Each structure stands twice: as structure tokens, then as C-alpha cells.
Amino acid sequence: MWMLWKKIRISQVQVHTSSSVIVCNHDLQKIKKDINDIEERLKNIIDILA
């Protein structure tokens, strides 16, 4: 019984960890896109002022 509980618990932790990594990766991709958008806006502002 203990081994079964342990296997189930390890599986739950692995699923939770995988889900957290996926969410974190999605968040990082959004941040990267936002940074690229800001860089593009700054380049446009510099081109206008130059």
C-alpha cells in the first residue's frame, strides 16, 4: 500500500512540476515578446527623433 501511495504521489508531483514548467515557459515567451515589442517601439522613436 505504501509503495502504491508513493508511486501515485510521485506521479502527482511530476505532473504538477511539468505543468509549472509549461506555465513558466509560456510566461517567459510572453515576456520575451513584450520586450521585443518595446525594443521595436524604441527603435521607431529613435528613428523619428534622429
mmCIF entry with sequence, helices, sheets and N, C-alpha, C, O atoms, coordinates in Angstrom:
data_MODEL
# 
_entry.id   MODEL 
# 
_entity.id                         1 
_entity.type                       polymer 
_entity.pdbx_number_of_molecules   1 
# 
_entity_poly.entity_id                      1 
_entity_poly.type                           'polypeptide(L)' 
_entity_poly.nstd_linkage                   no 
_entity_poly.nstd_monomer                   no 
_entity_poly.pdbx_seq_one_letter_code       MWMLWKKIRISQVQVHTSSSVIVCNHDLQKIKKDINDIEERLKNIIDILA 
_entity_poly.pdbx_seq_one_letter_code_can   MWMLWKKIRISQVQVHTSSSVIVCNHDLQKIKKDINDIEERLKNIIDILA 
_entity_poly.pdbx_strand_id                 A 
# 
loop_
_entity_poly_seq.entity_id 
_entity_poly_seq.num 
_entity_poly_seq.mon_id 
_entity_poly_seq.hetero 
1 1  MET n 
1 2  TRP n 
1 3  MET n 
1 4  LEU n 
1 5  TRP n 
1 6  LYS n 
1 7  LYS n 
1 8  ILE n 
1 9  ARG n 
1 10 ILE n 
1 11 SER n 
1 12 GLN n 
1 13 VAL n 
1 14 GLN n 
1 15 VAL n 
1 16 HIS n 
1 17 THR n 
1 18 SER n 
1 19 SER n 
1 20 SER n 
1 21 VAL n 
1 22 ILE n 
1 23 VAL n 
1 24 CYS n 
1 25 ASN n 
1 26 HIS n 
1 27 ASP n 
1 28 LEU n 
1 29 GLN n 
1 30 LYS n 
1 31 ILE n 
1 32 LYS n 
1 33 LYS n 
1 34 ASP n 
1 35 ILE n 
1 36 ASN n 
1 37 ASP n 
1 38 ILE n 
1 39 GLU n 
1 40 GLU n 
1 41 ARG n 
1 42 LEU n 
1 43 LYS n 
1 44 ASN n 
1 45 ILE n 
1 46 ILE n 
1 47 ASP n 
1 48 ILE n 
1 49 LEU n 
1 50 ALA n 
# 
_struct_asym.id          A 
_struct_asym.entity_id   1 
# 
_struct_conf.conf_type_id            HELX_P 
_struct_conf.id                      HELX_P1 
_struct_conf.pdbx_PDB_helix_id       AA1 
_struct_conf.beg_label_comp_id       TRP 
_struct_conf.beg_label_asym_id       A 
_struct_conf.beg_label_seq_id        2 
_struct_conf.pdbx_beg_PDB_ins_code   ? 
_struct_conf.end_label_comp_id       LEU 
_struct_conf.end_label_asym_id       A 
_struct_conf.end_label_seq_id        49 
_struct_conf.pdbx_end_PDB_ins_code   ? 
_struct_conf.beg_auth_comp_id        TRP 
_struct_conf.beg_auth_asym_id        A 
_struct_conf.beg_auth_seq_id         2 
_struct_conf.end_auth_comp_id        LEU 
_struct_conf.end_auth_asym_id        A 
_struct_conf.end_auth_seq_id         49 
_struct_conf.pdbx_PDB_helix_class    1 
_struct_conf.details                 ? 
_struct_conf.pdbx_PDB_helix_length   48 
# 
_struct_conf_type.id          HELX_P 
_struct_conf_type.criteria    ? 
_struct_conf_type.reference   ? 
# 
loop_
_atom_site.group_PDB 
_atom_site.id 
_atom_site.type_symbol 
_atom_site.label_atom_id 
_atom_site.label_alt_id 
_atom_site.label_comp_id 
_atom_site.label_asym_id 
_atom_site.label_entity_id 
_atom_site.label_seq_id 
_atom_site.pdbx_PDB_ins_code 
_atom_site.Cartn_x 
_atom_site.Cartn_y 
_atom_site.Cartn_z 
_atom_site.occupancy 
_atom_site.B_iso_or_equiv 
_atom_site.pdbx_formal_charge 
_atom_site.auth_seq_id 
_atom_site.auth_comp_id 
_atom_site.auth_asym_id 
_atom_site.auth_atom_id 
_atom_site.pdbx_PDB_model_num 
ATOM 1   N N  . MET A 1 1  ? 0.827  -1.193 0.000   1.00 0.00 ? 1  MET A N  1 
ATOM 2   C CA . MET A 1 1  ? 0.000  0.000  0.000   1.00 0.00 ? 1  MET A CA 1 
ATOM 3   C C  . MET A 1 1  ? 0.872  1.258  0.000   1.00 0.00 ? 1  MET A C  1 
ATOM 4   O O  . MET A 1 1  ? 0.598  2.213  -0.727  1.00 0.00 ? 1  MET A O  1 
ATOM 5   N N  . TRP A 1 2  ? 1.901  1.248  0.803   1.00 0.00 ? 2  TRP A N  1 
ATOM 6   C CA . TRP A 1 2  ? 2.804  2.395  0.890   1.00 0.00 ? 2  TRP A CA 1 
ATOM 7   C C  . TRP A 1 2  ? 3.455  2.674  -0.461  1.00 0.00 ? 2  TRP A C  1 
ATOM 8   O O  . TRP A 1 2  ? 3.556  3.826  -0.884  1.00 0.00 ? 2  TRP A O  1 
ATOM 9   N N  . MET A 1 3  ? 3.898  1.605  -1.140  1.00 0.00 ? 3  MET A N  1 
ATOM 10  C CA . MET A 1 3  ? 4.567  1.789  -2.435  1.00 0.00 ? 3  MET A CA 1 
ATOM 11  C C  . MET A 1 3  ? 3.599  2.363  -3.474  1.00 0.00 ? 3  MET A C  1 
ATOM 12  O O  . MET A 1 3  ? 3.974  3.214  -4.281  1.00 0.00 ? 3  MET A O  1 
ATOM 13  N N  . LEU A 1 4  ? 2.360  1.890  -3.446  1.00 0.00 ? 4  LEU A N  1 
ATOM 14  C CA . LEU A 1 4  ? 1.358  2.418  -4.368  1.00 0.00 ? 4  LEU A CA 1 
ATOM 15  C C  . LEU A 1 4  ? 1.122  3.902  -4.102  1.00 0.00 ? 4  LEU A C  1 
ATOM 16  O O  . LEU A 1 4  ? 1.092  4.702  -5.037  1.00 0.00 ? 4  LEU A O  1 
ATOM 17  N N  . TRP A 1 5  ? 0.956  4.268  -2.846  1.00 0.00 ? 5  TRP A N  1 
ATOM 18  C CA . TRP A 1 5  ? 0.761  5.673  -2.489  1.00 0.00 ? 5  TRP A CA 1 
ATOM 19  C C  . TRP A 1 5  ? 1.959  6.497  -2.937  1.00 0.00 ? 5  TRP A C  1 
ATOM 20  O O  . TRP A 1 5  ? 1.809  7.593  -3.476  1.00 0.00 ? 5  TRP A O  1 
ATOM 21  N N  . LYS A 1 6  ? 3.160  5.950  -2.704  1.00 0.00 ? 6  LYS A N  1 
ATOM 22  C CA . LYS A 1 6  ? 4.389  6.661  -3.072  1.00 0.00 ? 6  LYS A CA 1 
ATOM 23  C C  . LYS A 1 6  ? 4.446  6.882  -4.589  1.00 0.00 ? 6  LYS A C  1 
ATOM 24  O O  . LYS A 1 6  ? 4.799  7.971  -5.041  1.00 0.00 ? 6  LYS A O  1 
ATOM 25  N N  . LYS A 1 7  ? 4.101  5.857  -5.375  1.00 0.00 ? 7  LYS A N  1 
ATOM 26  C CA . LYS A 1 7  ? 4.120  6.000  -6.833  1.00 0.00 ? 7  LYS A CA 1 
ATOM 27  C C  . LYS A 1 7  ? 3.092  7.032  -7.296  1.00 0.00 ? 7  LYS A C  1 
ATOM 28  O O  . LYS A 1 7  ? 3.375  7.856  -8.166  1.00 0.00 ? 7  LYS A O  1 
ATOM 29  N N  . ILE A 1 8  ? 1.911  6.979  -6.712  1.00 0.00 ? 8  ILE A N  1 
ATOM 30  C CA . ILE A 1 8  ? 0.869  7.949  -7.071  1.00 0.00 ? 8  ILE A CA 1 
ATOM 31  C C  . ILE A 1 8  ? 1.321  9.358  -6.715  1.00 0.00 ? 8  ILE A C  1 
ATOM 32  O O  . ILE A 1 8  ? 1.155  10.289 -7.503  1.00 0.00 ? 8  ILE A O  1 
ATOM 33  N N  . ARG A 1 9  ? 1.883  9.508  -5.544  1.00 0.00 ? 9  ARG A N  1 
ATOM 34  C CA . ARG A 1 9  ? 2.338  10.834 -5.095  1.00 0.00 ? 9  ARG A CA 1 
ATOM 35  C C  . ARG A 1 9  ? 3.447  11.361 -5.996  1.00 0.00 ? 9  ARG A C  1 
ATOM 36  O O  . ARG A 1 9  ? 3.438  12.535 -6.366  1.00 0.00 ? 9  ARG A O  1 
ATOM 37  N N  . ILE A 1 10 ? 4.399  10.507 -6.352  1.00 0.00 ? 10 ILE A N  1 
ATOM 38  C CA . ILE A 1 10 ? 5.492  10.924 -7.240  1.00 0.00 ? 10 ILE A CA 1 
ATOM 39  C C  . ILE A 1 10 ? 4.917  11.345 -8.589  1.00 0.00 ? 10 ILE A C  1 
ATOM 40  O O  . ILE A 1 10 ? 5.356  12.342 -9.162  1.00 0.00 ? 10 ILE A O  1 
ATOM 41  N N  . SER A 1 11 ? 3.943  10.600 -9.102  1.00 0.00 ? 11 SER A N  1 
ATOM 42  C CA . SER A 1 11 ? 3.308  10.949 -10.378 1.00 0.00 ? 11 SER A CA 1 
ATOM 43  C C  . SER A 1 11 ? 2.613  12.302 -10.290 1.00 0.00 ? 11 SER A C  1 
ATOM 44  O O  . SER A 1 11 ? 2.699  13.108 -11.216 1.00 0.00 ? 11 SER A O  1 
ATOM 45  N N  . GLN A 1 12 ? 1.926  12.552 -9.179  1.00 0.00 ? 12 GLN A N  1 
ATOM 46  C CA . GLN A 1 12 ? 1.242  13.834 -8.998  1.00 0.00 ? 12 GLN A CA 1 
ATOM 47  C C  . GLN A 1 12 ? 2.248  14.980 -8.972  1.00 0.00 ? 12 GLN A C  1 
ATOM 48  O O  . GLN A 1 12 ? 2.018  16.033 -9.566  1.00 0.00 ? 12 GLN A O  1 
ATOM 49  N N  . VAL A 1 13 ? 3.352  14.768 -8.286  1.00 0.00 ? 13 VAL A N  1 
ATOM 50  C CA . VAL A 1 13 ? 4.386  15.806 -8.209  1.00 0.00 ? 13 VAL A CA 1 
ATOM 51  C C  . VAL A 1 13 ? 4.979  16.047 -9.589  1.00 0.00 ? 13 VAL A C  1 
ATOM 52  O O  . VAL A 1 13 ? 5.228  17.194 -9.960  1.00 0.00 ? 13 VAL A O  1 
ATOM 53  N N  . GLN A 1 14 ? 5.209  14.983 -10.356 1.00 0.00 ? 14 GLN A N  1 
ATOM 54  C CA . GLN A 1 14 ? 5.769  15.141 -11.696 1.00 0.00 ? 14 GLN A CA 1 
ATOM 55  C C  . GLN A 1 14 ? 4.813  15.905 -12.605 1.00 0.00 ? 14 GLN A C  1 
ATOM 56  O O  . GLN A 1 14 ? 5.239  16.765 -13.376 1.00 0.00 ? 14 GLN A O  1 
ATOM 57  N N  . VAL A 1 15 ? 3.531  15.593 -12.517 1.00 0.00 ? 15 VAL A N  1 
ATOM 58  C CA . VAL A 1 15 ? 2.535  16.300 -13.332 1.00 0.00 ? 15 VAL A CA 1 
ATOM 59  C C  . VAL A 1 15 ? 2.480  17.766 -12.930 1.00 0.00 ? 15 VAL A C  1 
ATOM 60  O O  . VAL A 1 15 ? 2.444  18.645 -13.791 1.00 0.00 ? 15 VAL A O  1 
ATOM 61  N N  . HIS A 1 16 ? 2.474  18.032 -11.639 1.00 0.00 ? 16 HIS A N  1 
ATOM 62  C CA . HIS A 1 16 ? 2.448  19.415 -11.163 1.00 0.00 ? 16 HIS A CA 1 
ATOM 63  C C  . HIS A 1 16 ? 3.693  20.164 -11.632 1.00 0.00 ? 16 HIS A C  1 
ATOM 64  O O  . HIS A 1 16 ? 3.602  21.305 -12.085 1.00 0.00 ? 16 HIS A O  1 
ATOM 65  N N  . THR A 1 17 ? 4.848  19.522 -11.523 1.00 0.00 ? 17 THR A N  1 
ATOM 66  C CA . THR A 1 17 ? 6.102  20.149 -11.949 1.00 0.00 ? 17 THR A CA 1 
ATOM 67  C C  . THR A 1 17 ? 6.076  20.421 -13.446 1.00 0.00 ? 17 THR A C  1 
ATOM 68  O O  . THR A 1 17 ? 6.483  21.494 -13.890 1.00 0.00 ? 17 THR A O  1 
ATOM 69  N N  . SER A 1 18 ? 5.603  19.457 -14.226 1.00 0.00 ? 18 SER A N  1 
ATOM 70  C CA . SER A 1 18 ? 5.516  19.644 -15.675 1.00 0.00 ? 18 SER A CA 1 
ATOM 71  C C  . SER A 1 18 ? 4.573  20.794 -16.016 1.00 0.00 ? 18 SER A C  1 
ATOM 72  O O  . SER A 1 18 ? 4.872  21.606 -16.891 1.00 0.00 ? 18 SER A O  1 
ATOM 73  N N  . SER A 1 19 ? 3.455  20.861 -15.337 1.00 0.00 ? 19 SER A N  1 
ATOM 74  C CA . SER A 1 19 ? 2.501  21.948 -15.569 1.00 0.00 ? 19 SER A CA 1 
ATOM 75  C C  . SER A 1 19 ? 3.120  23.294 -15.223 1.00 0.00 ? 19 SER A C  1 
ATOM 76  O O  . SER A 1 19 ? 2.925  24.278 -15.936 1.00 0.00 ? 19 SER A O  1 
ATOM 77  N N  . SER A 1 20 ? 3.862  23.331 -14.134 1.00 0.00 ? 20 SER A N  1 
ATOM 78  C CA . SER A 1 20 ? 4.512  24.577 -13.721 1.00 0.00 ? 20 SER A CA 1 
ATOM 79  C C  . SER A 1 20 ? 5.534  25.018 -14.756 1.00 0.00 ? 20 SER A C  1 
ATOM 80  O O  . SER A 1 20 ? 5.645  26.208 -15.051 1.00 0.00 ? 20 SER A O  1 
ATOM 81  N N  . VAL A 1 21 ? 6.281  24.071 -15.308 1.00 0.00 ? 21 VAL A N  1 
ATOM 82  C CA . VAL A 1 21 ? 7.284  24.394 -16.324 1.00 0.00 ? 21 VAL A CA 1 
ATOM 83  C C  . VAL A 1 21 ? 6.602  24.931 -17.577 1.00 0.00 ? 21 VAL A C  1 
ATOM 84  O O  . VAL A 1 21 ? 7.077  25.893 -18.180 1.00 0.00 ? 21 VAL A O  1 
ATOM 85  N N  . ILE A 1 22 ? 5.498  24.317 -17.967 1.00 0.00 ? 22 ILE A N  1 
ATOM 86  C CA . ILE A 1 22 ? 4.768  24.775 -19.157 1.00 0.00 ? 22 ILE A CA 1 
ATOM 87  C C  . ILE A 1 22 ? 4.247  26.194 -18.951 1.00 0.00 ? 22 ILE A C  1 
ATOM 88  O O  . ILE A 1 22 ? 4.379  27.039 -19.836 1.00 0.00 ? 22 ILE A O  1 
ATOM 89  N N  . VAL A 1 23 ? 3.661  26.454 -17.798 1.00 0.00 ? 23 VAL A N  1 
ATOM 90  C CA . VAL A 1 23 ? 3.143  27.793 -17.498 1.00 0.00 ? 23 VAL A CA 1 
ATOM 91  C C  . VAL A 1 23 ? 4.281  28.803 -17.469 1.00 0.00 ? 23 VAL A C  1 
ATOM 92  O O  . VAL A 1 23 ? 4.165  29.896 -18.024 1.00 0.00 ? 23 VAL A O  1 
ATOM 93  N N  . CYS A 1 24 ? 5.379  28.435 -16.822 1.00 0.00 ? 24 CYS A N  1 
ATOM 94  C CA . CYS A 1 24 ? 6.533  29.334 -16.732 1.00 0.00 ? 24 CYS A CA 1 
ATOM 95  C C  . CYS A 1 24 ? 7.083  29.619 -18.127 1.00 0.00 ? 24 CYS A C  1 
ATOM 96  O O  . CYS A 1 24 ? 7.411  30.763 -18.443 1.00 0.00 ? 24 CYS A O  1 
ATOM 97  N N  . ASN A 1 25 ? 7.183  28.594 -18.955 1.00 0.00 ? 25 ASN A N  1 
ATOM 98  C CA . ASN A 1 25 ? 7.685  28.772 -20.309 1.00 0.00 ? 25 ASN A CA 1 
ATOM 99  C C  . ASN A 1 25 ? 6.774  29.714 -21.096 1.00 0.00 ? 25 ASN A C  1 
ATOM 100 O O  . ASN A 1 25 ? 7.254  30.584 -21.823 1.00 0.00 ? 25 ASN A O  1 
ATOM 101 N N  . HIS A 1 26 ? 5.484  29.543 -20.952 1.00 0.00 ? 26 HIS A N  1 
ATOM 102 C CA . HIS A 1 26 ? 4.531  30.429 -21.633 1.00 0.00 ? 26 HIS A CA 1 
ATOM 103 C C  . HIS A 1 26 ? 4.712  31.868 -21.166 1.00 0.00 ? 26 HIS A C  1 
ATOM 104 O O  . HIS A 1 26 ? 4.715  32.797 -21.974 1.00 0.00 ? 26 HIS A O  1 
ATOM 105 N N  . ASP A 1 27 ? 4.863  32.045 -19.853 1.00 0.00 ? 27 ASP A N  1 
ATOM 106 C CA . ASP A 1 27 ? 5.072  33.388 -19.300 1.00 0.00 ? 27 ASP A CA 1 
ATOM 107 C C  . ASP A 1 27 ? 6.359  34.000 -19.845 1.00 0.00 ? 27 ASP A C  1 
ATOM 108 O O  . ASP A 1 27 ? 6.385  35.179 -20.197 1.00 0.00 ? 27 ASP A O  1 
ATOM 109 N N  . LEU A 1 28 ? 7.418  33.209 -19.916 1.00 0.00 ? 28 LEU A N  1 
ATOM 110 C CA . LEU A 1 28 ? 8.694  33.715 -20.429 1.00 0.00 ? 28 LEU A CA 1 
ATOM 111 C C  . LEU A 1 28 ? 8.588  34.096 -21.904 1.00 0.00 ? 28 LEU A C  1 
ATOM 112 O O  . LEU A 1 28 ? 9.173  35.090 -22.333 1.00 0.00 ? 28 LEU A O  1 
ATOM 113 N N  . GLN A 1 29 ? 7.845  33.311 -22.675 1.00 0.00 ? 29 GLN A N  1 
ATOM 114 C CA . GLN A 1 29 ? 7.654  33.647 -24.088 1.00 0.00 ? 29 GLN A CA 1 
ATOM 115 C C  . GLN A 1 29 ? 6.896  34.965 -24.235 1.00 0.00 ? 29 GLN A C  1 
ATOM 116 O O  . GLN A 1 29 ? 7.216  35.774 -25.106 1.00 0.00 ? 29 GLN A O  1 
ATOM 117 N N  . LYS A 1 30 ? 5.900  35.177 -23.390 1.00 0.00 ? 30 LYS A N  1 
ATOM 118 C CA . LYS A 1 30 ? 5.144  36.437 -23.433 1.00 0.00 ? 30 LYS A CA 1 
ATOM 119 C C  . LYS A 1 30 ? 6.040  37.610 -23.051 1.00 0.00 ? 30 LYS A C  1 
ATOM 120 O O  . LYS A 1 30 ? 5.988  38.663 -23.687 1.00 0.00 ? 30 LYS A O  1 
ATOM 121 N N  . ILE A 1 31 ? 6.859  37.437 -22.021 1.00 0.00 ? 31 ILE A N  1 
ATOM 122 C CA . ILE A 1 31 ? 7.783  38.495 -21.606 1.00 0.00 ? 31 ILE A CA 1 
ATOM 123 C C  . ILE A 1 31 ? 8.757  38.809 -22.734 1.00 0.00 ? 31 ILE A C  1 
ATOM 124 O O  . ILE A 1 31 ? 9.034  39.977 -23.008 1.00 0.00 ? 31 ILE A O  1 
ATOM 125 N N  . LYS A 1 32 ? 9.279  37.774 -23.389 1.00 0.00 ? 32 LYS A N  1 
ATOM 126 C CA . LYS A 1 32 ? 10.211 37.984 -24.495 1.00 0.00 ? 32 LYS A CA 1 
ATOM 127 C C  . LYS A 1 32 ? 9.535  38.758 -25.629 1.00 0.00 ? 32 LYS A C  1 
ATOM 128 O O  . LYS A 1 32 ? 10.138 39.662 -26.208 1.00 0.00 ? 32 LYS A O  1 
ATOM 129 N N  . LYS A 1 33 ? 8.291  38.408 -25.944 1.00 0.00 ? 33 LYS A N  1 
ATOM 130 C CA . LYS A 1 33 ? 7.555  39.129 -26.986 1.00 0.00 ? 33 LYS A CA 1 
ATOM 131 C C  . LYS A 1 33 ? 7.340  40.583 -26.585 1.00 0.00 ? 33 LYS A C  1 
ATOM 132 O O  . LYS A 1 33 ? 7.505  41.488 -27.404 1.00 0.00 ? 33 LYS A O  1 
ATOM 133 N N  . ASP A 1 34 ? 6.976  40.807 -25.335 1.00 0.00 ? 34 ASP A N  1 
ATOM 134 C CA . ASP A 1 34 ? 6.775  42.175 -24.851 1.00 0.00 ? 34 ASP A CA 1 
ATOM 135 C C  . ASP A 1 34 ? 8.064  42.987 -24.945 1.00 0.00 ? 34 ASP A C  1 
ATOM 136 O O  . ASP A 1 34 ? 8.038  44.151 -25.346 1.00 0.00 ? 34 ASP A O  1 
ATOM 137 N N  . ILE A 1 35 ? 9.184  42.383 -24.580 1.00 0.00 ? 35 ILE A N  1 
ATOM 138 C CA . ILE A 1 35 ? 10.479 43.074 -24.665 1.00 0.00 ? 35 ILE A CA 1 
ATOM 139 C C  . ILE A 1 35 ? 10.795 43.410 -26.115 1.00 0.00 ? 35 ILE A C  1 
ATOM 140 O O  . ILE A 1 35 ? 11.248 44.515 -26.413 1.00 0.00 ? 35 ILE A O  1 
ATOM 141 N N  . ASN A 1 36 ? 10.560 42.460 -27.022 1.00 0.00 ? 36 ASN A N  1 
ATOM 142 C CA . ASN A 1 36 ? 10.815 42.721 -28.440 1.00 0.00 ? 36 ASN A CA 1 
ATOM 143 C C  . ASN A 1 36 ? 9.929  43.849 -28.963 1.00 0.00 ? 36 ASN A C  1 
ATOM 144 O O  . ASN A 1 36 ? 10.376 44.684 -29.750 1.00 0.00 ? 36 ASN A O  1 
ATOM 145 N N  . ASP A 1 37 ? 8.669  43.870 -28.523 1.00 0.00 ? 37 ASP A N  1 
ATOM 146 C CA . ASP A 1 37 ? 7.763  44.953 -28.929 1.00 0.00 ? 37 ASP A CA 1 
ATOM 147 C C  . ASP A 1 37 ? 8.270  46.306 -28.429 1.00 0.00 ? 37 ASP A C  1 
ATOM 148 O O  . ASP A 1 37 ? 8.240  47.291 -29.167 1.00 0.00 ? 37 ASP A O  1 
ATOM 149 N N  . ILE A 1 38 ? 8.726  46.358 -27.201 1.00 0.00 ? 38 ILE A N  1 
ATOM 150 C CA . ILE A 1 38 ? 9.251  47.606 -26.629 1.00 0.00 ? 38 ILE A CA 1 
ATOM 151 C C  . ILE A 1 38 ? 10.505 48.044 -27.371 1.00 0.00 ? 38 ILE A C  1 
ATOM 152 O O  . ILE A 1 38 ? 10.671 49.228 -27.667 1.00 0.00 ? 38 ILE A O  1 
ATOM 153 N N  . GLU A 1 39 ? 11.394 47.091 -27.676 1.00 0.00 ? 39 GLU A N  1 
ATOM 154 C CA . GLU A 1 39 ? 12.607 47.433 -28.430 1.00 0.00 ? 39 GLU A CA 1 
ATOM 155 C C  . GLU A 1 39 ? 12.249 48.015 -29.793 1.00 0.00 ? 39 GLU A C  1 
ATOM 156 O O  . GLU A 1 39 ? 12.869 48.977 -30.246 1.00 0.00 ? 39 GLU A O  1 
ATOM 157 N N  . GLU A 1 40 ? 11.251 47.433 -30.442 1.00 0.00 ? 40 GLU A N  1 
ATOM 158 C CA . GLU A 1 40 ? 10.828 47.931 -31.752 1.00 0.00 ? 40 GLU A CA 1 
ATOM 159 C C  . GLU A 1 40 ? 10.260 49.345 -31.635 1.00 0.00 ? 40 GLU A C  1 
ATOM 160 O O  . GLU A 1 40 ? 10.553 50.203 -32.468 1.00 0.00 ? 40 GLU A O  1 
ATOM 161 N N  . ARG A 1 41 ? 9.459  49.587 -30.616 1.00 0.00 ? 41 ARG A N  1 
ATOM 162 C CA . ARG A 1 41 ? 8.917  50.938 -30.397 1.00 0.00 ? 41 ARG A CA 1 
ATOM 163 C C  . ARG A 1 41 ? 10.032 51.946 -30.144 1.00 0.00 ? 41 ARG A C  1 
ATOM 164 O O  . ARG A 1 41 ? 10.006 53.056 -30.674 1.00 0.00 ? 41 ARG A O  1 
ATOM 165 N N  . LEU A 1 42 ? 11.013 51.552 -29.332 1.00 0.00 ? 42 LEU A N  1 
ATOM 166 C CA . LEU A 1 42 ? 12.130 52.459 -29.049 1.00 0.00 ? 42 LEU A CA 1 
ATOM 167 C C  . LEU A 1 42 ? 12.927 52.764 -30.311 1.00 0.00 ? 42 LEU A C  1 
ATOM 168 O O  . LEU A 1 42 ? 13.351 53.901 -30.516 1.00 0.00 ? 42 LEU A O  1 
ATOM 169 N N  . LYS A 1 43 ? 13.134 51.758 -31.159 1.00 0.00 ? 43 LYS A N  1 
ATOM 170 C CA . LYS A 1 43 ? 13.841 51.987 -32.423 1.00 0.00 ? 43 LYS A CA 1 
ATOM 171 C C  . LYS A 1 43 ? 13.065 52.974 -33.291 1.00 0.00 ? 43 LYS A C  1 
ATOM 172 O O  . LYS A 1 43 ? 13.653 53.851 -33.923 1.00 0.00 ? 43 LYS A O  1 
ATOM 173 N N  . ASN A 1 44 ? 11.733 52.823 -33.315 1.00 0.00 ? 44 ASN A N  1 
ATOM 174 C CA . ASN A 1 44 ? 10.908 53.744 -34.105 1.00 0.00 ? 44 ASN A CA 1 
ATOM 175 C C  . ASN A 1 44 ? 10.993 55.161 -33.555 1.00 0.00 ? 44 ASN A C  1 
ATOM 176 O O  . ASN A 1 44 ? 11.076 56.118 -34.325 1.00 0.00 ? 44 ASN A O  1 
ATOM 177 N N  . ILE A 1 45 ? 10.974 55.306 -32.246 1.00 0.00 ? 45 ILE A N  1 
ATOM 178 C CA . ILE A 1 45 ? 11.091 56.632 -31.622 1.00 0.00 ? 45 ILE A CA 1 
ATOM 179 C C  . ILE A 1 45 ? 12.442 57.251 -31.958 1.00 0.00 ? 45 ILE A C  1 
ATOM 180 O O  . ILE A 1 45 ? 12.519 58.434 -32.290 1.00 0.00 ? 45 ILE A O  1 
ATOM 181 N N  . ILE A 1 46 ? 13.508 56.457 -31.871 1.00 0.00 ? 46 ILE A N  1 
ATOM 182 C CA . ILE A 1 46 ? 14.853 56.961 -32.181 1.00 0.00 ? 46 ILE A CA 1 
ATOM 183 C C  . ILE A 1 46 ? 14.927 57.390 -33.642 1.00 0.00 ? 46 ILE A C  1 
ATOM 184 O O  . ILE A 1 46 ? 15.510 58.428 -33.955 1.00 0.00 ? 46 ILE A O  1 
ATOM 185 N N  . ASP A 1 47 ? 14.331 56.588 -34.549 1.00 0.00 ? 47 ASP A N  1 
ATOM 186 C CA . ASP A 1 47 ? 14.334 56.951 -35.973 1.00 0.00 ? 47 ASP A CA 1 
ATOM 187 C C  . ASP A 1 47 ? 13.600 58.267 -36.214 1.00 0.00 ? 47 ASP A C  1 
ATOM 188 O O  . ASP A 1 47 ? 14.025 59.075 -37.039 1.00 0.00 ? 47 ASP A O  1 
ATOM 189 N N  . ILE A 1 48 ? 12.503 58.481 -35.497 1.00 0.00 ? 48 ILE A N  1 
ATOM 190 C CA . ILE A 1 48 ? 11.733 59.718 -35.664 1.00 0.00 ? 48 ILE A CA 1 
ATOM 191 C C  . ILE A 1 48 ? 12.521 60.916 -35.145 1.00 0.00 ? 48 ILE A C  1 
ATOM 192 O O  . ILE A 1 48 ? 12.515 61.978 -35.766 1.00 0.00 ? 48 ILE A O  1 
ATOM 193 N N  . LEU A 1 49 ? 13.201 60.753 -34.009 1.00 0.00 ? 49 LEU A N  1 
ATOM 194 C CA . LEU A 1 49 ? 13.931 61.861 -33.396 1.00 0.00 ? 49 LEU A CA 1 
ATOM 195 C C  . LEU A 1 49 ? 15.275 62.130 -34.064 1.00 0.00 ? 49 LEU A C  1 
ATOM 196 O O  . LEU A 1 49 ? 15.824 63.224 -33.933 1.00 0.00 ? 49 LEU A O  1 
ATOM 197 N N  . ALA A 1 50 ? 15.802 61.154 -34.771 1.00 0.00 ? 50 ALA A N  1 
ATOM 198 C CA . ALA A 1 50 ? 17.141 61.303 -35.355 1.00 0.00 ? 50 ALA A CA 1 
ATOM 199 C C  . ALA A 1 50 ? 17.147 62.129 -36.607 1.00 0.00 ? 50 ALA A C  1 
ATOM 200 O O  . ALA A 1 50 ? 18.204 62.337 -37.204 1.00 0.00 ? 50 ALA A O  1 
# 
